[in-house]
Amino acid sequence: MAGKQMQLSAAQKMVSDYNEACNDGDIHSLLIDAQYLQNIISQKDCKSVRFFIALENGLPKGPVGLAQGHTLVLVGVDADGKNIKRGEDDTQVYEELAPCPPQCGGGDDGSIL
């Protein structure tokens, strides 16, 4: 199974390290409505969710791609847009998503998505 629950403090350290290494204009996080994830998860036979890294409006003006060592840290967000933090052992924070390559999936038609 790809991904594992992690301690809140470890997640905070990973995110802090990344934010310190970024430029001011770099993306620091991405947000999705929980209903969209539930819609994906509720599909028949769905056992996991893959997060693709993609370009929104064509090619960017800077370097492209994430070097090995980058990951996503997933945490719930409440109706006010605040991260849900309920203490070290009660907060649902996840990481260690399976990277592509080597686990790229692809469709039956040979496409990547």
DRENFIVO-69481 format. One record per atom (N, C-alpha, C): residue in three letters; y negated, z, x negated; atom name. Coordinates in steps of 0.2 Angstrom, whole numbers, padded with zeros to 4 digits. Atoms other than C-alpha are relative to their C-alpha. Example, Ala and Ser with C-alpha at 12.3 -4.5 7.8 and 13.67 -1.06 7.14 Angstrom:
! residues 2
<atom 'ala', <0006, 0000, -0004>, 'N'>,
<atom 'ala', <0022, 0039, -0062>, 'CA'>,
<atom 'ala', <-0006, 0000, -0004>, 'C'>,
<atom 'ser', <0006, -0001, 0004>, 'N'>,
<atom 'ser', <0005, 0036, -0068>, 'CA'>,
<atom 'ser', <-0005, 0003, 0004>, 'C'>,
! end
This chain:
! residues 113
<atom 'met', <0006, 0000, -0004>, 'N'>,
<atom 'met', <0000, 0000, 0000>, 'CA'>,
<atom 'met', <-0006, 0000, -0004>, 'C'>,
<atom 'ala', <0006, 0001, 0004>, 'N'>,
<atom 'ala', <-0017, -0005, -0007>, 'CA'>,
<atom 'ala', <-0005, 0005, 0002>, 'C'>,
<atom 'gly', <0005, -0005, -0001>, 'N'>,
<atom 'gly', <-0030, 0008, -0008>, 'CA'>,
<atom 'gly', <0002, 0007, 0000>, 'C'>,
<atom 'lys', <-0002, -0007, 0000>, 'N'>,
<atom 'lys', <-0030, 0027, -0009>, 'CA'>,
<atom 'lys', <-0006, 0005, 0002>, 'C'>,
<atom 'gln', <0006, -0005, -0001>, 'N'>,
<atom 'gln', <-0040, 0042, -0003>, 'CA'>,
<atom 'gln', <-0002, 0003, -0006>, 'C'>,
<atom 'met', <0003, -0003, 0006>, 'N'>,
<atom 'met', <-0051, 0050, -0016>, 'CA'>,
<atom 'met', <-0004, 0006, 0002>, 'C'>,
<atom 'gln', <0005, -0006, -0001>, 'N'>,
<atom 'gln', <-0061, 0066, -0018>, 'CA'>,
<atom 'gln', <-0007, -0003, 0000>, 'C'>,
<atom 'leu', <0007, 0001, -0001>, 'N'>,
<atom 'leu', <-0079, 0065, -0012>, 'CA'>,
<atom 'leu', <-0004, 0000, -0007>, 'C'>,
<atom 'ser', <0003, -0001, 0006>, 'N'>,
<atom 'ser', <-0085, 0071, -0029>, 'CA'>,
<atom 'ser', <0001, -0006, -0005>, 'C'>,
<atom 'ala', <-0002, 0006, 0004>, 'N'>,
<atom 'ala', <-0076, 0057, -0038>, 'CA'>,
<atom 'ala', <-0003, -0006, 0002>, 'C'>,
<atom 'ala', <0003, 0006, -0003>, 'N'>,
<atom 'ala', <-0083, 0044, -0026>, 'CA'>,
<atom 'ala', <-0008, 0000, -0002>, 'C'>,
<atom 'gln', <0007, -0001, 0002>, 'N'>,
<atom 'gln', <-0101, 0051, -0029>, 'CA'>,
<atom 'gln', <-0001, -0002, -0007>, 'C'>,
<atom 'lys', <0001, 0001, 0007>, 'N'>,
<atom 'lys', <-0099, 0050, -0048>, 'CA'>,
<atom 'lys', <0001, -0008, -0001>, 'C'>,
<atom 'met', <-0001, 0007, 0001>, 'N'>,
<atom 'met', <-0092, 0032, -0047>, 'CA'>,
<atom 'met', <-0006, -0004, 0002>, 'C'>,
<atom 'val', <0005, 0004, -0003>, 'N'>,
<atom 'val', <-0106, 0026, -0036>, 'CA'>,
<atom 'val', <-0007, 0002, -0004>, 'C'>,
<atom 'ser', <0005, -0001, 0004>, 'N'>,
<atom 'ser', <-0119, 0035, -0046>, 'CA'>,
<atom 'ser', <0000, -0003, -0007>, 'C'>,
<atom 'asp', <-0001, 0004, 0006>, 'N'>,
<atom 'asp', <-0113, 0027, -0062>, 'CA'>,
<atom 'asp', <-0002, -0007, 0001>, 'C'>,
<atom 'tyr', <0002, 0007, -0002>, 'N'>,
<atom 'tyr', <-0114, 0010, -0054>, 'CA'>,
<atom 'tyr', <-0008, -0001, 0001>, 'C'>,
<atom 'asn', <0008, 0001, -0002>, 'N'>,
<atom 'asn', <-0132, 0013, -0047>, 'CA'>,
<atom 'asn', <-0004, 0001, -0006>, 'C'>,
<atom 'glu', <0004, -0001, 0006>, 'N'>,
<atom 'glu', <-0138, 0019, -0064>, 'CA'>,
<atom 'glu', <0000, -0007, -0004>, 'C'>,
<atom 'ala', <-0001, 0006, 0004>, 'N'>,
<atom 'ala', <-0131, 0003, -0072>, 'CA'>,
<atom 'ala', <-0004, -0006, 0003>, 'C'>,
<atom 'cys', <0003, 0006, -0003>, 'N'>,
<atom 'cys', <-0139, -0009, -0059>, 'CA'>,
<atom 'cys', <-0008, 0000, -0001>, 'C'>,
<atom 'asn', <0007, 0002, -0001>, 'N'>,
<atom 'asn', <-0156, -0017, -0058>, 'CA'>,
<atom 'asn', <-0003, 0002, 0007>, 'C'>,
<atom 'asp', <0003, -0003, -0007>, 'N'>,
<atom 'asp', <-0168, -0011, -0044>, 'CA'>,
<atom 'asp', <0002, -0005, 0006>, 'C'>,
<atom 'gly', <-0001, 0005, -0005>, 'N'>,
<atom 'gly', <-0165, -0027, -0034>, 'CA'>,
<atom 'gly', <0007, -0001, 0001>, 'C'>,
<atom 'asp', <-0007, 0002, -0001>, 'N'>,
<atom 'asp', <-0146, -0027, -0035>, 'CA'>,
<atom 'asp', <0002, 0004, 0006>, 'C'>,
<atom 'ile', <-0003, -0003, -0006>, 'N'>,
<atom 'ile', <-0135, -0023, -0020>, 'CA'>,
<atom 'ile', <0004, 0006, -0002>, 'C'>,
<atom 'his', <-0004, -0006, 0001>, 'N'>,
<atom 'his', <-0129, -0005, -0020>, 'CA'>,
<atom 'his', <0005, 0002, 0004>, 'C'>,
<atom 'ser', <-0005, -0001, -0005>, 'N'>,
<atom 'ser', <-0119, -0005, -0005>, 'CA'>,
<atom 'ser', <0000, -0005, 0006>, 'C'>,
<atom 'leu', <-0001, 0005, -0005>, 'N'>,
<atom 'leu', <-0113, -0015, 0010>, 'CA'>,
<atom 'leu', <0002, 0004, 0006>, 'C'>,
<atom 'leu', <-0002, -0003, -0006>, 'N'>,
<atom 'leu', <-0112, -0009, 0028>, 'CA'>,
<atom 'leu', <0003, -0004, 0006>, 'C'>,
<atom 'ile', <-0003, 0004, -0006>, 'N'>,
<atom 'ile', <-0101, -0015, 0043>, 'CA'>,
<atom 'ile', <0001, 0005, 0005>, 'C'>,
<atom 'asp', <-0001, -0004, -0005>, 'N'>,
<atom 'asp', <-0100, -0009, 0060>, 'CA'>,
<atom 'asp', <0007, 0002, 0001>, 'C'>,
<atom 'ala', <-0007, -0002, 0000>, 'N'>,
<atom 'ala', <-0084, 0001, 0063>, 'CA'>,
<atom 'ala', <0003, -0004, 0005>, 'C'>,
<atom 'gln', <-0003, 0004, -0005>, 'N'>,
<atom 'gln', <-0081, -0009, 0079>, 'CA'>,
<atom 'gln', <0003, -0006, -0003>, 'C'>,
<atom 'tyr', <-0002, 0007, 0003>, 'N'>,
<atom 'tyr', <-0079, -0025, 0068>, 'CA'>,
<atom 'tyr', <0006, 0002, -0004>, 'C'>,
<atom 'leu', <-0006, -0002, 0004>, 'N'>,
<atom 'leu', <-0066, -0016, 0057>, 'CA'>,
<atom 'leu', <0005, 0001, 0005>, 'C'>,
<atom 'gln', <-0005, -0001, -0005>, 'N'>,
<atom 'gln', <-0057, -0010, 0072>, 'CA'>,
<atom 'gln', <0002, -0006, 0004>, 'C'>,
<atom 'asn', <-0002, 0006, -0002>, 'N'>,
<atom 'asn', <-0057, -0027, 0079>, 'CA'>,
<atom 'asn', <0005, -0004, -0004>, 'C'>,
<atom 'ile', <-0004, 0003, 0005>, 'N'>,
<atom 'ile', <-0049, -0034, 0063>, 'CA'>,
<atom 'ile', <0007, 0004, 0000>, 'C'>,
<atom 'ile', <-0006, -0004, 0001>, 'N'>,
<atom 'ile', <-0036, -0019, 0062>, 'CA'>,
<atom 'ile', <0004, 0000, 0007>, 'C'>,
<atom 'ser', <-0004, 0000, -0007>, 'N'>,
<atom 'ser', <-0031, -0020, 0081>, 'CA'>,
<atom 'ser', <0003, -0007, 0001>, 'C'>,
<atom 'gln', <-0004, 0006, 0000>, 'N'>,
<atom 'gln', <-0025, -0038, 0078>, 'CA'>,
<atom 'gln', <0007, 0001, -0001>, 'C'>,
<atom 'lys', <-0007, -0001, 0001>, 'N'>,
<atom 'lys', <-0006, -0039, 0080>, 'CA'>,
<atom 'lys', <0002, -0002, -0007>, 'C'>,
<atom 'asp', <-0003, 0001, 0007>, 'N'>,
<atom 'asp', <0003, -0037, 0064>, 'CA'>,
<atom 'asp', <-0005, 0002, -0006>, 'C'>,
<atom 'cys', <0005, -0001, 0006>, 'N'>,
<atom 'cys', <-0013, -0032, 0054>, 'CA'>,
<atom 'cys', <0002, 0007, -0003>, 'C'>,
<atom 'lys', <-0002, -0006, 0004>, 'N'>,
<atom 'lys', <-0008, -0019, 0041>, 'CA'>,
<atom 'lys', <-0005, 0002, -0005>, 'C'>,
<atom 'ser', <0005, -0002, 0005>, 'N'>,
<atom 'ser', <-0023, -0019, 0029>, 'CA'>,
<atom 'ser', <-0006, -0005, 0001>, 'C'>,
<atom 'val', <0006, 0005, 0000>, 'N'>,
<atom 'val', <-0040, -0027, 0027>, 'CA'>,
<atom 'val', <-0002, -0002, -0007>, 'C'>,
<atom 'arg', <0003, 0003, 0006>, 'N'>,
<atom 'arg', <-0046, -0038, 0013>, 'CA'>,
<atom 'arg', <-0007, -0001, 0000>, 'C'>,
<atom 'phe', <0007, 0001, 0001>, 'N'>,
<atom 'phe', <-0064, -0037, 0007>, 'CA'>,
<atom 'phe', <-0001, -0006, -0005>, 'C'>,
<atom 'phe', <0001, 0006, 0005>, 'N'>,
<atom 'phe', <-0069, -0054, -0001>, 'CA'>,
<atom 'phe', <-0008, 0001, -0002>, 'C'>,
<atom 'ile', <0006, 0000, 0003>, 'N'>,
<atom 'ile', <-0084, -0055, -0012>, 'CA'>,
<atom 'ile', <-0002, -0007, 0000>, 'C'>,
<atom 'ala', <0002, 0007, -0001>, 'N'>,
<atom 'ala', <-0094, -0070, -0007>, 'CA'>,
<atom 'ala', <-0008, -0001, -0001>, 'C'>,
<atom 'leu', <0007, 0002, 0000>, 'N'>,
<atom 'leu', <-0111, -0079, -0008>, 'CA'>,
<atom 'leu', <-0003, -0001, 0007>, 'C'>,
<atom 'glu', <0003, 0001, -0007>, 'N'>,
<atom 'glu', <-0122, -0078, 0007>, 'CA'>,
<atom 'glu', <-0004, -0006, 0001>, 'C'>,
<atom 'asn', <0004, 0006, 0000>, 'N'>,
<atom 'asn', <-0134, -0092, 0004>, 'CA'>,
<atom 'asn', <0000, -0005, -0006>, 'C'>,
<atom 'gly', <-0001, 0004, 0006>, 'N'>,
<atom 'gly', <-0127, -0103, -0009>, 'CA'>,
<atom 'gly', <0000, 0003, -0007>, 'C'>,
<atom 'leu', <-0001, -0003, 0007>, 'N'>,
<atom 'leu', <-0128, -0100, -0028>, 'CA'>,
<atom 'leu', <-0006, 0005, -0001>, 'C'>,
<atom 'pro', <0005, -0004, 0001>, 'N'>,
<atom 'pro', <-0138, -0085, -0033>, 'CA'>,
<atom 'pro', <-0004, -0002, -0007>, 'C'>,
<atom 'lys', <0004, 0002, 0006>, 'N'>,
<atom 'lys', <-0152, -0086, -0047>, 'CA'>,
<atom 'lys', <0003, 0004, -0006>, 'C'>,
<atom 'gly', <-0002, -0004, 0005>, 'N'>,
<atom 'gly', <-0143, -0074, -0058>, 'CA'>,
<atom 'gly', <0008, -0001, -0002>, 'C'>,
<atom 'pro', <-0007, 0001, 0001>, 'N'>,
<atom 'pro', <-0125, -0071, -0065>, 'CA'>,
<atom 'pro', <0004, 0001, 0006>, 'C'>,
<atom 'val', <-0004, -0001, -0006>, 'N'>,
<atom 'val', <-0111, -0072, -0053>, 'CA'>,
<atom 'val', <0007, 0003, -0002>, 'C'>,
<atom 'gly', <-0007, -0003, 0002>, 'N'>,
<atom 'gly', <-0095, -0062, -0052>, 'CA'>,
<atom 'gly', <-0001, 0008, -0002>, 'C'>,
<atom 'leu', <0000, -0007, 0002>, 'N'>,
<atom 'leu', <-0090, -0044, -0054>, 'CA'>,
<atom 'leu', <0005, 0001, -0006>, 'C'>,
<atom 'ala', <-0005, -0001, 0006>, 'N'>,
<atom 'ala', <-0082, -0039, -0071>, 'CA'>,
<atom 'ala', <0005, 0005, 0002>, 'C'>,
<atom 'gln', <-0005, -0005, -0001>, 'N'>,
<atom 'gln', <-0066, -0029, -0071>, 'CA'>,
<atom 'gln', <-0003, 0007, -0001>, 'C'>,
<atom 'gly', <0003, -0007, 0000>, 'N'>,
<atom 'gly', <-0070, -0011, -0068>, 'CA'>,
<atom 'gly', <-0004, 0001, 0006>, 'C'>,
<atom 'his', <0003, -0001, -0006>, 'N'>,
<atom 'his', <-0079, -0014, -0052>, 'CA'>,
<atom 'his', <0005, 0002, 0006>, 'C'>,
<atom 'thr', <-0005, -0001, -0006>, 'N'>,
<atom 'thr', <-0072, -0008, -0035>, 'CA'>,
<atom 'thr', <-0005, 0001, 0006>, 'C'>,
<atom 'leu', <0004, -0002, -0006>, 'N'>,
<atom 'leu', <-0078, -0004, -0018>, 'CA'>,
<atom 'leu', <0003, 0007, 0002>, 'C'>,
<atom 'val', <-0001, -0007, -0003>, 'N'>,
<atom 'val', <-0079, 0014, -0011>, 'CA'>,
<atom 'val', <-0002, 0000, 0007>, 'C'>,
<atom 'leu', <0001, 0001, -0008>, 'N'>,
<atom 'leu', <-0077, 0015, 0008>, 'CA'>,
<atom 'leu', <-0001, 0007, 0002>, 'C'>,
<atom 'val', <0001, -0006, -0003>, 'N'>,
<atom 'val', <-0084, 0029, 0018>, 'CA'>,
<atom 'val', <-0003, -0001, 0007>, 'C'>,
<atom 'gly', <0002, 0001, -0006>, 'N'>,
<atom 'gly', <-0088, 0031, 0036>, 'CA'>,
<atom 'gly', <-0008, 0001, 0001>, 'C'>,
<atom 'val', <0007, -0001, -0001>, 'N'>,
<atom 'val', <-0106, 0030, 0043>, 'CA'>,
<atom 'val', <-0001, 0002, 0007>, 'C'>,
<atom 'asp', <0001, -0002, -0007>, 'N'>,
<atom 'asp', <-0112, 0039, 0059>, 'CA'>,
<atom 'asp', <-0006, -0005, 0003>, 'C'>,
<atom 'ala', <0004, 0004, -0004>, 'N'>,
<atom 'ala', <-0123, 0032, 0073>, 'CA'>,
<atom 'ala', <-0008, 0000, -0003>, 'C'>,
<atom 'asp', <0007, 0000, 0003>, 'N'>,
<atom 'asp', <-0139, 0037, 0063>, 'CA'>,
<atom 'asp', <-0001, -0004, -0007>, 'C'>,
<atom 'gly', <0000, 0003, 0006>, 'N'>,
<atom 'gly', <-0134, 0027, 0048>, 'CA'>,
<atom 'gly', <0001, 0004, -0006>, 'C'>,
<atom 'lys', <-0002, -0005, 0006>, 'N'>,
<atom 'lys', <-0129, 0042, 0037>, 'CA'>,
<atom 'lys', <0007, 0000, -0001>, 'C'>,
<atom 'asn', <-0007, -0001, 0002>, 'N'>,
<atom 'asn', <-0114, 0043, 0027>, 'CA'>,
<atom 'asn', <0003, 0006, 0003>, 'C'>,
<atom 'ile', <-0003, -0006, -0003>, 'N'>,
<atom 'ile', <-0101, 0055, 0035>, 'CA'>,
<atom 'ile', <0003, 0004, -0006>, 'C'>,
<atom 'lys', <-0003, -0004, 0006>, 'N'>,
<atom 'lys', <-0098, 0069, 0022>, 'CA'>,
<atom 'lys', <0001, 0007, 0004>, 'C'>,
<atom 'arg', <-0002, -0006, -0003>, 'N'>,
<atom 'arg', <-0088, 0084, 0029>, 'CA'>,
<atom 'arg', <0003, 0005, -0005>, 'C'>,
<atom 'gly', <-0003, -0005, 0005>, 'N'>,
<atom 'gly', <-0084, 0093, 0013>, 'CA'>,
<atom 'gly', <0005, -0004, -0005>, 'C'>,
<atom 'glu', <-0004, 0004, 0005>, 'N'>,
<atom 'glu', <-0073, 0088, -0002>, 'CA'>,
<atom 'glu', <0007, -0002, 0002>, 'C'>,
<atom 'asp', <-0007, 0002, -0002>, 'N'>,
<atom 'asp', <-0056, 0088, 0006>, 'CA'>,
<atom 'asp', <0000, -0003, 0007>, 'C'>,
<atom 'asp', <0000, 0002, -0007>, 'N'>,
<atom 'asp', <-0061, 0083, 0024>, 'CA'>,
<atom 'asp', <-0004, -0007, 0001>, 'C'>,
<atom 'thr', <0004, 0007, 0000>, 'N'>,
<atom 'thr', <-0072, 0067, 0020>, 'CA'>,
<atom 'thr', <0005, -0005, -0001>, 'C'>,
<atom 'gln', <-0005, 0006, 0001>, 'N'>,
<atom 'gln', <-0062, 0051, 0022>, 'CA'>,
<atom 'gln', <-0004, -0005, -0004>, 'C'>,
<atom 'val', <0003, 0005, 0005>, 'N'>,
<atom 'val', <-0067, 0041, 0006>, 'CA'>,
<atom 'val', <0006, -0003, -0003>, 'C'>,
<atom 'tyr', <-0006, 0004, 0002>, 'N'>,
<atom 'tyr', <-0056, 0027, 0000>, 'CA'>,
<atom 'tyr', <-0002, -0005, -0006>, 'C'>,
<atom 'glu', <0001, 0005, 0005>, 'N'>,
<atom 'glu', <-0055, 0016, -0016>, 'CA'>,
<atom 'glu', <0007, -0003, -0002>, 'C'>,
<atom 'glu', <-0006, 0004, 0003>, 'N'>,
<atom 'glu', <-0042, 0007, -0027>, 'CA'>,
<atom 'glu', <0002, -0005, 0004>, 'C'>,
<atom 'leu', <-0002, 0006, -0004>, 'N'>,
<atom 'leu', <-0042, -0008, -0017>, 'CA'>,
<atom 'leu', <0003, -0005, -0005>, 'C'>,
<atom 'ala', <-0004, 0005, 0004>, 'N'>,
<atom 'ala', <-0030, -0022, -0023>, 'CA'>,
<atom 'ala', <-0005, -0006, -0002>, 'C'>,
<atom 'pro', <0005, 0006, 0002>, 'N'>,
<atom 'pro', <-0041, -0035, -0033>, 'CA'>,
<atom 'pro', <0004, -0006, 0000>, 'C'>,
<atom 'cys', <-0002, 0007, 0001>, 'N'>,
<atom 'cys', <-0040, -0053, -0033>, 'CA'>,
<atom 'cys', <-0003, -0003, -0005>, 'C'>,
<atom 'pro', <-0007, 0001, 0001>, 'N'>,
<atom 'pro', <-0033, -0060, -0044>, 'CA'>,
<atom 'pro', <0003, 0007, -0002>, 'C'>,
<atom 'pro', <-0005, 0005, -0002>, 'N'>,
<atom 'pro', <-0019, -0056, -0043>, 'CA'>,
<atom 'pro', <0002, 0000, 0007>, 'C'>,
<atom 'gln', <-0002, 0000, -0007>, 'N'>,
<atom 'gln', <-0017, -0052, -0025>, 'CA'>,
<atom 'gln', <-0005, -0003, 0005>, 'C'>,
<atom 'cys', <0005, 0004, -0003>, 'N'>,
<atom 'cys', <-0027, -0066, -0017>, 'CA'>,
<atom 'cys', <0001, -0002, 0007>, 'C'>,
<atom 'gly', <-0002, 0002, -0007>, 'N'>,
<atom 'gly', <-0017, -0069, -0001>, 'CA'>,
<atom 'gly', <-0001, -0007, 0002>, 'C'>,
<atom 'gly', <0001, 0007, -0002>, 'N'>,
<atom 'gly', <-0024, -0085, 0005>, 'CA'>,
<atom 'gly', <0004, -0002, 0007>, 'C'>,
<atom 'gly', <-0003, 0002, -0007>, 'N'>,
<atom 'gly', <-0019, -0095, 0021>, 'CA'>,
<atom 'gly', <0006, -0004, -0001>, 'C'>,
<atom 'asp', <-0005, 0005, 0000>, 'N'>,
<atom 'asp', <-0004, -0105, 0025>, 'CA'>,
<atom 'asp', <-0002, -0007, -0002>, 'C'>,
<atom 'asp', <0002, 0006, 0001>, 'N'>,
<atom 'asp', <-0014, -0120, 0022>, 'CA'>,
<atom 'asp', <-0003, -0001, -0008>, 'C'>,
<atom 'gly', <0002, 0000, 0007>, 'N'>,
<atom 'gly', <-0018, -0115, 0004>, 'CA'>,
<atom 'gly', <-0007, 0002, -0002>, 'C'>,
<atom 'ser', <0007, -0003, 0001>, 'N'>,
<atom 'ser', <-0036, -0109, 0007>, 'CA'>,
<atom 'ser', <0000, 0007, -0002>, 'C'>,
<atom 'ile', <0001, -0007, 0003>, 'N'>,
<atom 'ile', <-0042, -0093, -0001>, 'CA'>,
<atom 'ile', <-0001, 0004, 0006>, 'C'>,
<atom 'leu', <0002, -0004, -0006>, 'N'>,
<atom 'leu', <-0048, -0087, 0016>, 'CA'>,
<atom 'leu', <0003, -0003, 0006>, 'C'>,
! end
